[in-house]
Each structure stands twice: as structure tokens, then as C-alpha cells.
Amino acid sequence: MKTKHNVKSLLIEISGMCNAKCPYCAQWRIRQENHFGGIMSPILFEQIIDHLFKIGVVDKNHSVALLSWGEPFLNPKINDILRILKNKKLKACISSNFIIRPNIDKELLSTISVLVFSLSGFSQESYGRIHGASLDKVLNNFESLYTDLREYSPGTKIELAWHRYSFNENEFWDAYKYFNRPAIHVAPVIAYFNDPIEMMEFLKGKLSDSRLKMAEKDIFLDRIRKSINYHKKKSKNYHCPGLDTIVIDESGQLLTCCGFTRYDSDHIFGNVLKMSAEEILSIKDPICNECISSGLARFVYNPIKSLPSGGGLYDVITYGIKNKFYYVPLQCKYILVRTLRQFPHGEKIINAIKNLR
């Protein structure tokens, strides 16, 4: 929802700390420099919300995303923060890995409008390879909150963000069947270097050989290159949604966008509490032009839309109906071709169909 200043999204990092070990995240990069993030206090959080209200860049139509690079449930005062939002009649968006069990007061659950659950596999081998934690414990933690949400806040939308890697493709449909229930939307997204600085190095061919070899084992690099090249051709005059987003780190500093952390000093613009609406909305960062012109910005906001292979025709169709996934006809075509090839004269039938066009 736009305000008079055209701000569409507000992200406030209430915890810059993360308990996952994802090797392709910006957290991985900053940990190499011995940076581990901090925690935002409820006092600072309320000051920021009040200030943004006062200067007119947010209003009661906005949801507040309590995240950027950290794990929100690591903030021990998360109930206080949710209570602040509830008292101000604001909603929260939370993204979690569920490595720890969230203890949210029941009366505050309705403040959460959207909950995102990030998952990198449906076997311990796959999940441990990326997130580095116990899958069983993670699922139990999710189930606990899901049960409470269905009872106390059935309107909360839940999105399972399935990170597609080369080694977990065969696990997607088992995960989909497990999570195919009320209020849950399963969204498979091809994983990439979730860090604009490292993605820029990748696009420029400046990644170290060891880093590139590591990524080649896990990530669909060729598909990513092709997709970004496609978006590069479409990026002339592209308006990046990040330009309409306010991102504030856990210390209260204004960042260029959600791609950067509090340790990326070249992309920090000062204490947001000391800034006017005009100062907040007029920030300029040279990297924005580079990110847009390279096709990276458009790629990030338009992820590769396809389903992992392995699902049957029934699974694909039901997924498409529930999730309004418009690439289902194409997916069904692949399944039909795959099925026909298992029968005698299957190739002849496929060719005959092609000749009917």
C-alpha cells in the first residue's frame, strides 16, 4: 500500500543474528569477517515506528517485515515488538528457519499476517547440507506454531519457501504432500547467491575458483546465468521495487535495500531517527544502476518459475489449482512426454502430435 511518499514496503531487522549455516547467504560472507549481527531493542523499534509515522512515510495500511538477514525468533523480546505493532494496529511479516521453537504469546499471533518458512531439503542429508540443523526438530517447531496459528489466527498466510538445489530436487514433491494443507502456499524457488555483492562477483566472473566449484555442485548456475541474461535485456527503464522499500538494520541505520547488512558500510545512510522523509526517500547508491542494468534486480524480483521434476500429473495439476501456478500446462506437457516415452511407439506418438500443430 502506497503512502503519499510512495513507500510500499518497510523492513526492520529486529535480529541481525542467524542460527543457520547457509553457505550461499550474505550471512556466510559477513561471518568470514567475524561479524555476527545484533539484536534490536523494543524501545528502539517503537521509536523508529513512531518516527516513520510522524514524517509520513508509513501508515496503518503497512505491514512491517521483521527481517532482512537475521532470524527474528532469536530476538528474546519479540513478544514486546509484536505487542507494539498490535497496539499501533499494524501487522507483521516474519520469515523463519524454525531452528528454534518460537514462543509467541497466543493473543499476539493475529498480529502476524504472513509467515515464511525457509526449507532447503526434506531429508536430513539435504537440509543439513545447507541449513546445518536437525530437520526433525525444525519440523516439530513449525508444527507447534502452525497448530497455534490455526486456532488463534487462521487468517495468517503461511508460505513454504522451498530452496531448490541440484541435490534436493527429488525431495520437493514429498515436502509438498506434507505441507499441502490449509493456509500453506508452497513456493519452490531456485537457489542462488543470496547476496548482491557475491552475485555481482559471479556475474563478472570474479568468484574464486574454489567458491565457484563449490557452487557448481549445488546451484543451477547455468539456469541462473540464462535467466539473468534474459532479464538484462528487459531491464531498460526497469523500476526496482527496492526503490520503494525502506530497510532499517538492527541498530537503526537506513540501508540501500534488503540486499545489504549493517556491516556493508558503503550502503549505509545514517541513523533513520535523524532523517526527514525527503532524506530517507532521496538516497542514491551507485550500485543500484549496476544492479538494475545487469539484470540482477529484475531477476531477484522475478524468480525462475518452474516446478521440480518427479511429480505426477495429479500432483502438478492440484498444485497449480491451489497455488494459481500458471506454468502448469507446460509442466503437464513434460509429464505427458515423459510418460509416452515409456510405452512402445511412444516417440512416434509424440512426433505425430507435434505434426498436428
Sequence and secondary structure as in RCSB ss.txt:
>XXXX:A:sequence
MKTKHNVKSLLIEISGMCNAKCPYCAQWRIRQENHFGGIMSPILFEQIIDHLFKIGVVDKNHSVALLSWGEPFLN
PKINDILRILKNKKLKACISSNFIIRPNIDKELLSTISVLVFSLSGFSQESYGRIHGASLDKVLNNFESLYTDLR
EYSPGTKIELAWHRYSFNENEFWDAYKYFNRPAIHVAPVIAYFNDPIEMMEFLKGKLSDSRLKMAEKDIFLDRIR
KSINYHKKKSKNYHCPGLDTIVIDESGQLLTCCGFTRYDSDHIFGNVLKMSAEEILSIKDPICNECISSGLARFV
YNPIKSLPSGGGLYDVITYGIKNKFYYVPLQCKYILVRTLRQFPHGEKIINAIKNLR
>XXXX:A:secstr
   TT   EEEE SB       TTBHHHHHHTTT    B  HHHHHHHHHHHHHTTS  TT EEE  SSS GGG 
TTHHHHHHHHHHTT EEEEEE  SS     GGGGGGEEEEEEEE  SSHHHHHHHT S HHHHHHHHHHHHHHHH
HH TT EEEEEEEE TTTGGGHHHHHHHH STTEEEEEEE   B HHHHHHHHTT S HHHHHHHHHHS HHHHH
HHHHHHHHT TT   GGGGEEEE TTSEEESSTT  TT GGGEEEEGGG  HHHHHT   HHHHHHHHTTHHHHH
HS      TT  HHHHHHHHHHHT TTHHHHHHHHHHHHHTTSTTHHHHHHHHHHT 
